């Protein structure tokens, strides 16, 4: 009479296949999670760049002086015009996992009536303090550069 069970070799083969599939699955999940974090950070960099471009364009077009500031909570970048006839505040709220900081004096940088940012510096964005991107803001030539550890995206001239 035969017993209806599995042999040891059959069990080892099945367990090996399951382990192989699990390894491939976990590495795929990690890859997509890393890619998602990088895309989220890059999206916020584009939003900060767009705010800087808008601020420069608005000041140039309306011949007003504006400020770019980083809020103390490190979650918002603010463009503000304080002149009475052009009072404007535009707030860019970043994702919860992203912190922003700058090396501007007091976290504020001025934009003059010609649309030029007055002092050079960097705006740094970090995702959960493990991925960083710096936006370099130059003076006098109206150039904003994005610097990433993995790739250099070149210059954006507005």
C-alpha positions as CSV (number, residue, x, y, z in Angstrom):
1,X,0.0,0.0,0.0
2,X,1.3,3.5,-1.0
3,X,1.3,6.5,1.2
4,X,0.0,9.7,-0.4
5,X,2.7,12.2,0.7
6,X,5.4,14.3,-0.9
7,X,9.0,13.4,-1.0
8,X,11.7,15.5,0.6
9,X,13.1,16.6,-2.8
10,X,9.6,17.8,-4.0
11,X,9.3,19.9,-0.8
12,X,12.8,21.4,-1.2
13,X,12.1,22.3,-4.9
14,X,8.7,24.0,-4.0
15,X,10.3,25.9,-1.1
16,X,13.1,27.1,-3.4
17,X,10.7,28.4,-6.0
18,X,8.7,30.2,-3.3
19,X,11.9,31.8,-1.9
20,X,13.0,32.9,-5.4
21,X,9.7,34.5,-6.1
22,X,9.6,36.3,-2.8
23,X,13.1,37.6,-3.3
24,X,12.2,39.0,-6.7
25,X,9.0,40.5,-5.3
26,X,10.7,42.2,-2.4
27,X,13.4,43.7,-4.5
28,X,10.8,45.0,-7.0
29,X,8.8,46.6,-4.2
30,X,12.0,48.3,-2.9
31,X,12.8,49.6,-6.3
32,X,9.4,51.1,-6.9
33,X,9.4,52.6,-3.4
34,X,12.8,54.3,-4.1
35,X,11.6,55.5,-7.5
36,X,8.4,56.9,-6.0
37,X,10.4,58.8,-3.3
38,X,12.7,60.3,-6.0
39,X,9.8,61.3,-8.1
40,X,8.0,63.0,-5.2
41,X,11.2,64.9,-4.3
42,X,11.8,65.9,-8.0
43,X,8.2,67.1,-8.3
44,X,8.6,69.4,-5.3
45,X,11.8,70.8,-6.8
46,X,10.0,71.6,-10.0
47,X,7.3,73.4,-8.0
48,X,9.9,75.5,-6.1
49,X,11.6,76.4,-9.4
50,X,8.2,77.4,-10.9
51,X,7.5,79.6,-7.9
52,X,10.9,81.3,-8.3
53,X,10.3,81.8,-12.0
54,X,6.8,83.2,-11.3
55,X,8.2,85.6,-8.6
56,X,10.9,86.9,-10.9
57,X,8.5,87.3,-13.8
58,X,5.8,89.0,-11.6
59,X,8.4,91.5,-10.1
60,X,9.7,92.3,-13.6
61,X,6.3,92.7,-15.2
62,X,4.8,94.8,-12.4
63,X,8.0,96.6,-11.4
64,X,7.6,95.7,-7.8
65,X,10.0,94.3,-5.1
66,X,9.2,90.9,-3.7
67,X,10.5,88.4,-1.1
68,X,11.1,84.7,-1.3
69,X,11.0,83.1,2.2
70,X,11.1,79.7,3.8
71,X,8.6,79.3,6.6
72,X,9.9,78.2,10.0
73,X,8.0,74.9,9.8
74,X,10.2,74.0,6.8
75,X,7.2,72.9,4.8
76,X,6.4,76.1,2.8
77,X,8.1,78.5,0.4
78,X,6.4,81.9,0.2
79,X,6.5,84.6,-2.4
80,X,5.3,87.9,-1.1
81,X,4.9,91.5,-2.5
82,X,4.4,94.1,0.2
83,X,3.8,97.2,-1.9
84,X,0.4,98.7,-1.4
85,X,-0.9,98.7,-4.9
86,X,0.4,95.1,-5.7
87,X,-0.1,93.2,-2.4
88,X,0.3,89.5,-3.2
89,X,1.2,86.4,-1.3
90,X,1.7,83.0,-3.0
91,X,2.4,80.0,-0.7
92,X,3.8,76.7,-2.0
93,X,3.0,73.9,0.5
94,X,5.4,71.0,0.1
95,X,4.6,67.3,0.7
96,X,4.5,66.2,4.4
97,X,7.7,64.1,3.9
98,X,9.7,66.9,2.4
99,X,11.6,69.6,4.3
100,X,12.9,72.8,2.8
101,X,15.7,75.0,4.0
102,X,18.0,77.7,2.6
103,X,21.2,79.5,3.4
104,X,19.6,82.9,2.7
105,X,20.1,85.5,5.5
106,X,17.1,84.8,7.8
107,X,15.6,82.5,5.2
108,X,14.5,85.5,3.1
109,X,15.8,86.6,-0.3
110,X,14.7,89.7,-2.1
111,X,13.7,90.1,-5.8
112,X,14.2,93.6,-7.3
113,X,12.0,95.5,-9.8
114,X,13.9,94.0,-12.7
115,X,13.2,90.5,-11.6
116,X,16.7,89.6,-10.4
117,X,17.2,87.8,-7.1
118,X,19.5,90.0,-5.0
119,X,21.7,87.4,-3.2
120,X,23.1,84.1,-4.2
121,X,22.3,81.0,-2.2
122,X,20.8,77.5,-2.2
123,X,17.4,76.1,-1.4
124,X,17.7,72.5,-0.2
125,X,14.9,70.0,-0.2
126,X,15.1,66.7,1.6
127,X,12.9,63.6,1.6
128,X,12.7,62.0,5.1
129,X,16.3,63.2,5.6
130,X,17.7,60.6,3.3
131,X,17.5,62.1,-0.2
132,X,18.6,65.6,-0.9
133,X,18.4,68.0,-3.8
134,X,19.8,71.6,-3.8
135,X,18.5,74.4,-6.0
136,X,21.3,76.9,-6.6
137,X,20.2,80.5,-7.1
138,X,22.7,82.8,-8.8
139,X,22.8,86.6,-8.7
140,X,22.8,88.9,-11.7
141,X,22.4,86.3,-14.5
142,X,18.9,85.1,-13.6
143,X,19.9,81.4,-13.6
144,X,18.5,78.7,-11.3
145,X,20.4,75.4,-11.2
146,X,19.2,72.0,-9.8
147,X,21.9,69.8,-8.3
148,X,21.3,66.2,-7.5
149,X,23.8,63.6,-6.4
150,X,22.8,61.3,-9.2
151,X,22.3,63.7,-12.1
152,X,22.9,67.4,-13.0
153,X,20.0,68.8,-14.8
154,X,21.7,71.9,-16.2
155,X,20.6,75.5,-16.2
156,X,17.1,76.9,-16.5
157,X,17.2,80.5,-17.7
158,X,14.0,82.4,-17.4
